[in-house]
């Protein structure tokens, strides 16, 4: 009964939400405003400019996935998506600023990069994440891309001990094959951190791994966002179809 009620609650949450791609600069600005709220105001990221918007040079090259609340059309979740052709125009993938991703180069023409994922604090439930992934799934299927990569972030408010412990816990089961391995430009100093803390995997990373994603190597430290970032890669050929059936349609 409890499981049935949880499913009902999630369906109700999802029914109030819908996804779309930003169609104009004002809709992109809505995503940037939510990003600022989450990354700068909530997480304390050092974001250039104090005008209430998180912007960088990649935004102009990306598609911006928006999840809206149907009653007031407020943007409550967002991802930005960098396609292979636009990555070429941008001079590469965002993640190449944090990692040496040269071992993935032979996959670039079939690889989409996702990033800047965030959800409004009032909408952090399964329905919002499901809607974000439904939008990503549609994007991948329509364009026939085969791989998805992105930086999965873990906060470092404790100095990085939880992030190091999480990576230590996950690497045994989810580390990628050697041919997909990446190498951080600014490594998280694992040797100086505790690696045996009892940690709970963040919902977004947990969801990636359930779908069939790999963690492609040691975490990088992003000093501006004060996060430990792990490069996550999801080959669509590895998708756990049973888990993904409710948004891969």
Buried (B, 14 or more C-beta within 10 A) or exposed (E): EEEEEEEEEBEEBBEBBBBEBBEEEEBBBBBBBBBBBBBBEEBEBEBEEEEEBBBBEBBEBBBBBBBBBEEEEBBBBBBBBBBBEBBEEBEBBBBBBBBEBEBBEEBBEBBBBBBBBBBBEEBBBBBBBBBBBBBBBBBBEEBEBBBBBBBBBBBBEEEBBBBBBBBBBBBEEBBBEEEBBBBBEBBBEBEEBBBEBEBEBBEBBEBBBEBBBBBBBBBBBBEEBBBBBBBBBBBBEEBEEEEBEBBBE
